[in-house]
Amino acid sequence: MRPILLSLLLLTLIGCAGSGEQDDPPQTAGQVDLQRYQGTWYELARLPMFFQRHCVASEAHYRLQDDGRVAVTNRCRTEDGEWQEAKGQAELQQEGHTDKLWVRFDNWFSKLFPGLSKGDYWVLYLEDDYSVALVGHPNREYLWLLSRTPQVSNEVRERLLAEARARGYDTGELIWRAD
């Protein structure tokens, strides 16, 4: 049974790890000032992700490094109140384009399959003051609504939803942060 589950997990990850290029990829935010983008972001909502299935509240911490890559620490509070953490790195997919990054987490899978373990991290929308953002995958299966604060006004929430829909994301399945 374990080999079957491992095989299914591997196939799922391989499917998620591709570049996700489509004929009509979503519009991105354009140039992102990674210096301003670093810091803590709270997940307001997300499309379902298998690795976040037990998360009720998540946050991401980004730190720009001297080599231009971004150190990533994702934290998730589970349904039973425990915190889980994953560390990784993000790097530009294309030199000079800061809105499309590859993210790779430090785990056994990335050590065994480094070429398959990177995932798309596209900054789709970003407020001018860097207070809220939309991040997604170009295949439109994954989406995160992020904020510098754990909660936002209804007006900001509706603006993020409108931006996500304008880029072709289905917002009907979003899972909202529980506080």
N, C-alpha and C positions, 0 to 999 in steps of 0.2 A: 504494500500500500504506500509506503514512504517513497519508493522510486516513482510511482505514478504521480503522487502529489508534487514531488520535486520537478518532474517533467512538465506538469501543467504550469507550475510557477515559472519555470524557465521559458516556456512558450509565451506566457503572458508578458513577461518582462521583455522578451525579444520584440514582441509586437509593440510595446510601449516605447522601446528604446530607439526606434527608427527616426529618421529625420522628419517624418510627418509631412513632407512636401505634398502639396495638392495643386490642382490647377488654379484654385482660388484661395490662397492662404489668407488668414485674417490680417487686417491692418494692424500695425504695431504703433507704439508711441513715438517712434523715431529715436533720435539720440537721447540717451539716458545718462545723466551725470552720476556715475557710480559713486563718487564721493558723497553726494547728497542722498543717494539711494541707500547707502549703508545704514545700519542701525537695526532697530526692532520694528517688525511688521506683525500685526495681529490678523489672523484669518477671520474674516467676517462670515464668509461662506465659501463652499467648494462644491464642485461636482464630485460624485462618489469616486473614491480611490480605494483600491483594495488594501493598501498599506495604511490607510487612515480609518479603517472601518470601525475602530473602537475609540476614536478621538471625539471628544466633545468640545475641546478648545485647543487651538494650535497657534503657534507663533514661530516666526523665523527671525534669526539674527544674522545679519550680513556684515562682513568686515572686509574692506578693500585692503589687499596686500600689496607690498612693494613691487611684486612682479606683474601686477595688473589683474591677477585673478581675485576672486572673492571667496573668502572663507564663509561657509554656510553651517549654521547650527539650527536645526528644526527641533522644536519641542512640542509635545502633544500631551494634554491631560486626558486620561482615559475615563471611561464611565465610572470606574471604581476610585477615581481621584488620584491615581498614580501618574507621574510624569515619565514619558519616554523621550529619548533624545537620539537624533541622528546627525552626524557631522559629515561634511563634504566640501567640495570645491565647485565653483562656477567659473567658466572662462568664455570668452567671446567665441561665437561660432565663426565669425568673419572679422578680421582685423578692421578696426575703426567703426564697427557697427555694435553699439552698446545695448541695443534693444533685444537682441537674440543671443542667448547664452546656452551653453551646455552645462548641465549639473551632473556631478557624479558623487555618490555617497560612499563613504569608507565602510564597506561591508564585504562579506565573503564572496558575493556574486561579482562585485566590481574587481576583486582581486583575481578571480578565475576568468572573467570575461570582460576585460577592460574596454574593448571596442563596442560591446553591446550594452554596457551599463550606464551610458550617459543618456540623459533625458533632455528634451527641449524645455527651455524656460524663456518664453517670449513675453516681454513687457508690452502689453496690448494698449494700455491706457494709463496715464499718469497725470495727476493734477499738477498744475504749475508749481504749487508749493510743496509737492512731494508728500502730501498728507494721505492720499489714497491711490491705489493702483489696481489694475486688473492684470493677472498673469495667467497665461494659458499655454496650451500645446497647439501647434498648427493644425492638428487633425480634429480639433474642437471637442475632443472627448474629455479634456481636463481643463479646469478653470478654477482660479482662486480670486476672491475679492479680498483685498488687503487694505489695512488702515494702520496708521501710527497709533491709534487708540482702539481698545477692544469694542467700542460701540461708536456708531455714527448717527447723524440725524436721518430722518426718513427721506429728506430731500437728497442727501448724499447717496443713500442706499438706492433710491430710484434712479439717480444719475448713473451709478455703476451698473445697474441692471440694464438700463437703456444702452449704455456703451457696449456691454457684453452682447446683447441681442443684435445691435448694429453690426457686430463682427461675426454674426452667424452662430453664436453659442446658444444652446437651449438652457434657459435659466429655470425651467420648471422643475428640474431635479436637484436644485441646489440644497445643500445641507447647511443650515445656519448654526453659527456658534452658540453654544449653551453656556450661560454664565450662572 
